């Protein structure tokens, strides 16, 4: 059998570019991403990141992580699938509206595909932090979110599935909050500066 180390076999990179622009591509950023072969539309508001798009995405995520970590933030990764009970506790299961994508498992338990993660992070911190001496705490994540947009548009900016960086700060007083706010302001300025 042929091995991938065999010099006679070379893999061909998938780098599709196009001159055509779909009629629904309104923003310049969306048009550039499509033409450069970074993304392709799967369905309304749903995109695949092609190899070059993945490289760009990974580089941006790396910059974000470096800047967040440099300011003392700690990365977490929360599940996309969230139980109904968390959302009922906050009162937002019924309030959130039709944008929330809901599903039921084989045991008839209700879940949603996270449109946001506030319910989950506050529940987690509430269960783990028992004293103000454990504060301030700054957590962040880079995770997929889902929202059933009425009219998905603008490419990756208003889709049904998208990647978002969230930050969550837990402080015991106003001064801590102001210090963390300033740190995050500086971190985001550096992210934007480094991304050009």
N, C-alpha and C positions, 0 to 999 in steps of 0.2 A: 504493500500500500504506500501511497505517496504521503510524505510528511510535510508539514508546513515549513520545516527547516530546509526542505529540498530547494536548491537554487533554481530548479526548472519551473517551480510554481511560485508565481508572485500574485498577490492579491491586488485587485484593482480598486482604488478608492472611489467611493460614491460622492461625487462633487457635481451635482446637477445645477446648471444655471439656466436661466430662461430670459428671453427678451419680452415675452408676453406678460401682461399684467392683468390679473383677474379684475373683472368689472367692480367687484365689491371691495377691492383694496383702495381705501380712501387716503390713509396717511402715508407720508413719504417713508417713514420707518417700516411700515408694513410692506410697501412696494419693494424697498431695498432688501428686506429679509427674504422675500419670495424670489426676487431676481437673482440674488447672490447664492441661492440654494441653502439657506440656513434652515428654513422651515417649509413645510407643505401642509396645506389644509386637508384634514381628514373629513370633517363635517363642520357645520356652522359653529364657530367658537372653539373648535378643537384642532390642534396642530401637532404634527410630529416634528421633533427636532432632528434634522439630518446630521451627519457627522461633523460638518463644519459648524453648524449651529450648536451642537453639543460642546465643541471646543470653546466657542464664545461664551456659552452659558457657564461652563466650568471655570473659565478665567474670571468672569464677573463674580461668581460665588466665592472664589478664592480671595479676591480683593475684599469682598464684604466680610468674610470670616476673619481675615487678618486685621482689619480695622476694628471690628467688634471686639475681638479677643484682646487687642492692644489697649482697649479702654476698660478691660476687666469683665466684659460680658461673657456669659457661659452658654455654649450651644446645647440645645436639647432637640429631640425629634419626637414629636407627638403623632399619634396615629391619625390618619385621614378619617377612618371609620369611628364615629362617636355615638355612644348610646343616648337614647332619648332622655333618660333620667337626668343626665347632666344639664340638658337644655330645658327640661321642665323645672329644675331647681332654680334656674335663673329667670324663668318665665318667658323665655324666648322661643320655645318649641312652637307655640302657636303664633307668636308675634312676628317671627322672622319672615314669614310669607312664602310664596311659591318659589322664590329664588333658592330655597334650601332643597337640595336633592335628598329625598328620603327613600329608605328601603326597609324591607322586613326580611329577617333571616328565616331559616327553615323551622325555627322554634317559635315563630310569630313574635319575635322581639323587634322593636323599632330602633332604627339607627338613622344617621344622616352622614352624608359625605361632607366633611367639614368645610363650611364657607368661611369660617374663622375659627380661632382656637382659644378665645378668652375663657369660655366655660371650662375647658380642660385644664388650662394652666392655673386658673384660680383655685380649682378643686385640688390640684396636685400640690400647690404651694400651701394651701390651707391644711392639708394632711401632713406636710413635711416640716413646716416652720411653726414652732411653738413659742418663740420668744422674739421680742423686738431686737434682742442682741444678735440675732441671725440676719438682721437687715443692715444696710440695704442689699438687695438681691436684684441682679439684672440678668434675665434669661432671654435667649433669642432662638429662632429657628428659621430654616429655609425649607419650606414644605409646599406641597401641592394643595390647592384649594379648589373647590367646586361651587359654582353658582349657576343656577338655571336662568341665565339672562334672557329677557324677553326678545331682545334683538342684539345678539352678539355682533360686535363690530370692532374696527380699529386693530385687527390682527391680534397680537398677543396682549394688547392693553385692556380689552374688555371681552374676554373669552369665557367659556363655560368651565374650562379647566385651565388653571394658571399656577405659576410658581410665585410665592410671595415670601419676603423676609419679614418676620414679625419680631418685635421687641417688647418685652414685658418687664417693668420695673416695680419693685415692691420696696417701699420706704417707710420709715417710722416717723419722719418729720419732713417739713417743707424744705429745709436746707439740703437734706440728702437728695430730695427730688430735683432741686435746682442744680446741684452738682452733676447728677447723672444726666439731666437734660443737656447741660453744656457739653459734657463728654460725648453724648450722642450727636449733638449738632456738629461738633468737630469731626467725629467719625464719618458722618454722612458727607460732610464737605470734602474729606479726604477720598472717600469712595468716588464721588463725582469727579474730583480732580484727576484721580488715577484712571478713570474710565474715559477721560477726555471730553 
